[in-house]
């Protein structure tokens, strides 16, 4: 057996150790079927995809960013707001990391089914800047966790849904998480079970008194019952003893009628606590660009402006020498325009009134 000198042996062992460490790290970064990767918090989302190919992933990034903007703003129609759809095409620029999960289920025939879920984690600071630039409201964190006082009557009389029956309220609780907040359930003891009558009458004062042991002093009071061929859910949202909103939903699917309680609560909370960004109002703003020495410069300028999600319309106003004045219709103010310029903008500056930029 050939002997290895001490120094060479030590070096060989170090190389082996480093290789083993690198291999372990590589394995730690891999996900295999059965791992429980999941989205956590406002800046993460998970979406179903048909595979792990590039096209599916990019589409998944866009849908996940739309979900995150919805949670951040509390606006369920966030993806339909001006400029949002255009910027979703650039969703990969906001991604911090992503992962996959394989979910197994069973088809109606009893055969096993598999679904691939993409979990996307976004950079919070970049998403915040995007929301501000696009004029989306921001629902501040930390967010309250209202208590749900829900009574269900499936034909055998109303019953309170407490912690022991949390699975019965799963569509409601899950929808709240999708909207960016959480709902809690009462412990469901005998004294609270006796509150069913007050819930059914929507006696919010009685419910608030019974809920005083919980924090914060917010209650989502609902009753779910069969109404002819559908399920109807009547909801009241109370904050500090004040009724903020009431609504009713009827649906053939009890789960959808129940989930609508989370939507109404989120809408009421955002209306009261949501804050507008500081980027200024939407409108038309005059902007001056100089240093346009060729047709190529003009095309670089207008091409970049057209790709900016914050810009809705470009109207030429005046051209003189190498200077061009434009009216830009923006979905938010000039501060939002500056935030969205990006490092690849073909111009710099922005000082003065109107702001003046110089081509690079």
N, C-alpha and C positions, 0 to 999 in steps of 0.2 A: 504493500500500500504506500502510495507516494505521500510523504509528509508535506503539509502546507505551512509555510512560515507563519509565525504568530501575527505579524502585521497584516499579511495577506488574508489570514483566516478571519481576523477582526473585520477587515474591509468586506470580505465575502458575507459575513454574518450581518453586517450593517445593510448591505445591498438587499439581502433576503428580507430583513426586517422592514426596510422601506417598501419593498415590493409587496409584502404582506399587508402593510398599512394602507398602501394605495389601493390594493385589491379590496380590503375591507371597506374603505371609503367609497369605492365605486359601487360595491354591493349595497352599501347603506343608501346610496342615491337612487337605487333601482326599486321599483315597486313591482310586486308579483301579485297574481290573483289571490284574493283573500285578505290583502292588507286593507286596513280601514282608513285610507286617505279620505279626508273630508274638508269642506270649506268651513272656515271659522272667521267670524267677525264680518264687519261691513265691507272690507276691501277684498274679500274672497268670494268666489261663486263657483258653482258646479253646474255643468250642462251635459245633457246626453249627446253623444256623437256616434256616428256610424263606423268609426275606425280611428286609427292613430296616424293617418296620413296627413301630409302638410295642409292640403285644402280643407279637410275636416277640422284640423286644429285651428287654422286661421278663422274659419267661420265660428268655431266655438269660442275663440278669444273675443270676437265681436259681440256675441250674445252674452258672454259672461261680463264684459265691460258694461253693457247695457243694464244688466241686472245690478251690478255694483253702483252705477249712477242712480238707479232707482232707489236702492237702499240708502245711499248717501243723502239724497235729496228728500226721500220719502214720497216722491212723486211717481205714482204707478204709470204715468204716461210720459216718463222722462225720455224714452227712446223716440217719441214723436215730436219732441221739441226741436225748434230750428237749430241746425248745425250738428245735432247729436248723431244723426244717422251717418252723416259724412265722415265724422271723426271716428266712428266705430270701425271704419275700414283700416284705421291705423292702430287698432287695439293692441297689436303686438308690441308697440313702442311703450306701452304702460305696464307690461307684464314683468313681474319680479321672478316668478317661477311657476311651473305647472306640473301636474301629476295626473295619473289615470287610476281609475278604480273599476274593477269588473263586478257588476251586480248580478247575482243569479236569482232567477224567479221560476215560475211555473206557468205554462200556457194553459188555456181552458181545457185542453185535451190531456193535461198532466205531464207533458214533455217539458224538460228543463229549458229555460231561456236565459240568455246572457245579454247584458247591456253594458256598454262602455260609457263611463262617465269621466269627463274632463274636469279636473279641479284646477282653477286658475287663481293665482295670488298676484295682486296688483300693487304697484308702488303707491303708498298713500299720498305722499306729497304731490306726485304727478297727477293723480286722479283729482285731488283737491284743486290743483291749479286748473285742470280741464273743466271741472264743474263751475269754477268761478268765471273762467273765460267764456263759457257758454251761457252764463247767466242763470244757472240752476240754483234753486234755493238749497241751503245746507241745513240739515237737521242735526243740531249739536249733539255731541256725546259727552258723558255717558247718558244713555236714554232710560226713561222710566220703565218699570215693569209692572203695569197695571194688573190687578187681580180680576180674574174672570169669574163671575157668578152666573153660571149657565144651568138652566133647568131644561130637561128633555122629556117630552111626553110622546111615547111611541104607541100610545093607546091604552097603557096600563097606569096612567097617572103621572104627573110630573115628578122628576127626581133630580136632585142636585148632582152635578158632576164635580167631584172633589179629586184630590190627589190619588186615591185608590182607583179611580175610574179614568185616569189620565189618557189611556188609549182611546177612550170614546171621544175625547176632545182633540185627538191628534191632528185632524185637518185644520183646526183653528190655530193650534199652537205652531204647526209647521208654516202656515201662511204668515203668521206674525214674524217668524224668523226670515222668511223671504222678503218681507217688507222692511227688515232691518231693526227689529226690536223683539222683545220677549214678553210673553204673558205668563202669569202665575195662576195657580189654582188654589182654592182654600183647602185646608186640611180635611174638611168633610166630616167633622165630628157630629155628634147627635144634635147639638145646639145649632150648628150650621145647616144640617139637614132640615131642621124645622123652619128654616128661612125660605123654603121653596115657595110658600104662598106669597110672600112679599116679592120674590123674584117674578112670579107669574103676574102679579098686579103691577109690576114695574115700580114698586115703592122704593125709589132710590134713596130716600132718607133712611129707611130701615136697613137697607143693604149697606149704606155708608157706615151706620153705627156698628153693624156686625163686622165690618171690614176694618174697624179702627185699629185692630191688633196688627194689621199688615201695613207695609210701607212700599210705595208712596200712597197717598190718599186718593188713588184713582181706581175706579171700578168700571169694568165692562160688563153690563147686565144684559143677559139675553135669555130668550125662551125659544125652543125649537119644537115644532109640533107638526103633525100631519094636517094638511088643509086640502081636502078633496084628493086630487091626484098628485099633489106636490107636497113638498116640505116648506114650511114658512119659518123664518127666524126673525124675531123682533129684537132690536138692539137699542141700548141706551149707553152712552159713554159719559161718565161723570168724573170731574176733576176738582178736588177740594170742595165737594158738595154742590158744584155747579154743573148742570147738564150742558155739555158741549155739543152733543149731536145725538139725533135719533134717526133710525132707518130700519127698513124691513126688506127682506129678500125672500123670494119664493123660487124654488128650483126642484126639478124632479129628483135631483141627487141631493140627499141630506148633507153630504160632505161639502158641496159647494155653498149651500145655504149657510152652513156653519162657518166656513172659511171667510165668508163675507164680513163676519164680525171683526176680524183682524184688519181688513181693508178699511172699514169705517173708523176704527180706532186710530189707525195710522194717519188717515186723512185729517182727523180731528186734532191729533197731536202736532202734525206738521203745520196745520193752519194756525195753531196757537204759538208754537215754539220754533218753527222754521225761520231761518234768517236769510235774507237776500245777500248775495255777494256784493263786494265793494268795487266791482269792475265797471259800474255805470249802467245806465239804461240802454236798451236797444234803440237804434236810430241811425241816421245818416250823418257821417262825419267827413269833413274835408281833410285830405292828406296830400302832401306835396312830395314828389320824388324828383331828385335831380341826378345828373351824371348819366343820363340815358343817351349814349353816344352812337347807338346802332340799333338796327332792327332786332338783333339778338338780345340786346339789353332789354328792349321793350317786351319781348317774348318771355324772357326770364322773369321779369317783374310781374306781368299779368298771369303767367302760369303759376307762380307761387301764390299770388293772391287768390286765384281760383281754387287752389287746393286747400286753402285755410277754411276750416269749418265755421269760423266766426264771421266770415265774409259772405253775405247773401247776394249782394249785387255790386257791380263796379260800373260807375258812370263817369266817363271822361268829361272834364270841365274846361280845361285850358291847357294848351301846349305852347311853350316858348323856349326856343333854343333846345338845351338838353334837359329842360324841366317840364314835368307833367303834373297837373293838378287833377286829383280824382275825388269823387264823392263815393265813399264806401258805406254801404248799408250793412251794419253790424248787428249781430244778435245780442251783443252786450256793448259796453262802452269801449273807449280807446285803451283802457287798462287791460281789458280782455284781449284786444287786438295785439297788444305788446306781449302778453303772456304766450300767445299762440304763434309767435313769429318763428321760433325754432332756430337752432344753430345753423341751419342750411339756408336761411333767408339771404337773398342776393343783395340786401341793402342794410344799412346801419343808421343809427341816429334816433330820431323821434322827438327832438327838442322843439320848443316853440309852439306857437298857436297861429295857424294850424300846425300840427307836427310835421317836421321836414325830415326826410330820409335821403341818404346818399347811396347810390349804387356802388357795390363793391367793384 
